[in-house]
Amino acid sequence: MVPQGIILGHIISSQGIEMDKAKFELIVKLPSPTTVKGVRQFLGHAGFYRRFIKDFSKLARPLCELLVKDAEFIWDDRCQWSFEELKLLLTTAPIVRAPN
């Protein structure tokens, strides 16, 4: 048995499940999206880690509103706050402990 391994971007060990720290630097350096495609890509990546973020859907709502069909792309303070908050939580998410 291996004491620790990486599976789908998660580090699995006897202590539990945590995010791969190698991904943190990429997330921290991400610039704000400037297109619908950029928002979709960010939310797709962030959605992979949603289980680590409490109230993910509430935090992501301003960004999701940009993806509505025929909606005008206006990056406002709410979108910026949502983006920065999700980035912060993606890099500081708690470890999910293994049951004893």
Secondary structure, DSSP 8 states (H G I E B T S, - for coil): --SEEEETTEEEETTEEEE-THHHHHHHT-----SHHHHHHHHHHHHHTGGGSTTHHHHHHHHHHTTSTT------HHHHHHHHHHHHHHHH---EE---
